[in-house]
Amino acid sequence: MSTQKLKYELIGDDMQVVEIELAPKETVIAGIGALNWMEEGISFDTSLSDGSAPEKNFFERLFDAGKRVLVGESAFINHMTNESNTPRKIGFGAPYPGKIIPIDLEAFSGKMYCLRDVFLCASLGTKVSVKLNQKMGFGFFGGQGYVVQQLEGDGMAFLHTGGTVVKKVLGEETLRISGGCLVAYSQGIECNVERIKGLENMFFGGQGPFITVLSGTGVVYLQSLPFAKLANRIISRIPTESRSKDRKNFSDD
């Protein structure tokens, strides 16, 4: 299914949103909770399918949704369609401060891999699926959120990040990064993890026992402030007594 080329504008700087102009009968798909606003004339529908293969029956769509649930994603995907006769605009934003990365899938030979929770929205016809990494250590030890989603199509997709976005172009090179900083990578890049050498480095280096390794030829997108790191820093600054009270109040409720 050929995907649509979306007209869009990125608004803001450190807390970006993307506003998309939908032509009549044009549809965009989005992750649950990504919608910020939509103009009159745009319909809203929640489905088990991403719409890339309308010929699939209910059980096939249910199976695809089940795979998304197994990796911590929602089973559902939102579809927004301009039902009016004139262009209408719709806005999507990230759940935390950061940048939005526009990805032209056609420029990456129709395929891009990203971590779970970073997918924001895409053209109708974009296939959103789960990539099974043959090196299982990547899934178990790669760090927070290291479950890989696969985006396929020839239209636009939008990813959200925490902090600043850094684009790296590798040419038969290897890049080692801290867990959680990876956002997305193109075909030709292989991801794995390796153990940090030395007990002092493992336990006192602040990076954990493993580090992510990317190698090959292609494009890699990184984020400077993963949400998990930000959340952990905030929690660590809360006095222990306050945290205990919060837990008690939550239990009483």
N, C-alpha and C positions, 0 to 999 in steps of 0.2 A: 504493500500500500504506500503510494507516494505521499509524503508529508507536506504540510503547508509551510510556506515561508512567512514568518510572522513579522509584522511591523512593531517595533518596540522602542521604548525610551527608558534609560536608567535614571532614576531620580534620587538625589541625595549623595552623600559621601560615605560617612562611616556607618550609617544606618540606611542602606539603600533599599529601594523598592524598584520593581520593574513594572512599567505600564505598557500594556499591549493593546494595539488597535486591531479589533476584529472586523473583518469585512462581513457583509451579510452571509449568514449560514456558515461562517468559519467557526471552528471549535478549537479550544485549547484544553489540555489536560493538566492537572495539578495535584500535588500531594495534599493529604488531609491537613487542614489548618493553614494553608498557604495563602488563601484569599484575603485581600485587604478591602477591596471595593469593586463594584461593577456598576456600570451605567444601566439605565432602564432599557429593556429589550433583550437583555442577556439572560438566557435560561441556565439553571443550575441542576446538574444531575450527578448522583453518586452511583458508581458501578464497580463490579468486580473486575472489569476488563479495562485495559488501557486504550482499547479501540483500534489497535494496530492490526488485528485479525478478526474482523467482524463475522467471519464464517465459523468461528469456534462455537461449539454448543455450550450449554450451561455448565456441564461437568468439567469441560476443558478449562473454562474460565475460572471455575471454583478451584481446580487444581493449581492454576497459576497464582491465584490469590493465596492459597494455602502455603505456597513456597515463600511468598512475601512475608506471611505471618511467622513462619519458622525462623526467619532471620531478623525478626523484630520490627518489621514494617507493618503498616496498616494493610488489611485485605482489600481496602477500597481505594479507588482513584476518582477524583472529581472531574466532571466534564462540563465546561461552560461554552455555550453556543450563542452566537449573535442571531436572534430570531427576527430582528428588525430588517428594514430595507436600506438602512444607512449604517456607516461604520460606528461602532461603539467601543468604549475603552474599559479595560479591566486591570486592576492592580494586584500584584502579589508581593509579599514581603517575607523576610526571614524571621524566625522566632527569637533571634538574639542579634546584637549589633555585629555588623560585618559588611562584606561586599557581596555583590552578585556577579557571577561569571556567565556571560552569554557564550554558548557553544554552538557553532555551526557544524552539525554532525557530518554534512557533506564534505566539509574541508578535512575531516578526519576519517575519510573512507567509510563513513556511515556507522561508526562505532566508537563509543567512549565508555570507559569504566570509571565509576565513582563510588565513594563510600556511602553507606546507608545514612539517611538523615540529611544529606546535602541536596538531594533532588528537590527542586522547587516547582517547575512547570515546564511544559514542552508543547510543540506542535502536535495536533492530532495525527496519529499514524506512527508516532514514536513508540517503539516497543521498550517497555520497562521490565527487565527481568533480573534474575539472580545469576551471577557468574560463580561457578564452582571452581575454586582454585585447587589444582592438583596437589600442590604442596600444602597439606592441611595445617602445617605449623603456622602458615600465614593467617588462617582464620582464628586459630586458638591463641596465638601469642603476639599478633600484630599490633595490639593496643586497642584503645577505646574505639568502638564503632567500626572495626575493620571487617565488615561484611561488605562484599563488593557487589554493586549493582551494575548491570549492563544496559546502556542506552543505545538503541539502534534506529536508524532512519536517515533521512536526508534533509530534515528541517532544523529548527532551532530548539535547544534545550537550555534551561537556566539552572545554575547551581548556586547555593548560598554558602558563605564561608564565615569564619570568625576572624576578626582583625583584618590584616592586610593580605592581599592576594599576591603570590609570587609565581611567575611562570618560568619554568625551566625547560630548555630544549636540550635533550641528550642525543649525542651521536656516538653510539657504541661506548657509552660511559656508564659509570656506576655512581649513584647518589645515595647516601645514608641519611636518614631523617629520624627525628624524634617521633615517638608514637602519637598519633592524633593529628599531626601536621599535614598528612596527605589528604587531598581533596579528590583529585581525579587524575587519570592518566590515559594515554592513547594506546592504540595497537602498536606493537613493537616493544613495549615496556613490560618487563617481567618483575613482579613483586614477590618478595620473600622476607623472612626475618632471620637475623643471626643473633647469637648470644653475645652479650658484651663480655669481653675477657677481663678477668681479674675480680676477685671478691669485693675489693674496695670500690671499684667502678660500678659493679652490679648493685651493691646495697647502699652506697653513699653518693653516687654520681647524680642522683635525682632523675635518671632516665628509665629506671627499671632494669630488669635483666635482659631485655631484648631491644633491638633497634631494627627499623624497617630498611630494607635494601631494595632500591629500584635500579634496574640495569637494562641496557639496550638502546634503541634509537626511537625517539618519539618525544612527546610533550607531557610534562608533569605540572599539575597545579598544586600549590601548597598554600596553607593558611598559617598565619603567625600566632593566632590565639584560638585554639580549639575550645569549643564550649565546655567540654569536660574539664579542661585545665582551669578555665575561668571559674567554674562552679566549685571545684575542689579548693581553689585559693580562697574564695569567699567563705566556704564552710570552715576552713581551717582558722579563719580569723574570728569566728563566732565563739565567745566564751563557752567553756564546757557546761557551766551551770545553765546558760540560756538554751543550749542545745538540748539538755535534759528536760527542761521545762517545756520546750516545744514538743518533744516526743511525748511527754506526759499529757499535755493538752490535746495532742492529736489522738492519743489513746482514749482519753475521756470522751472525746467527741464520737 
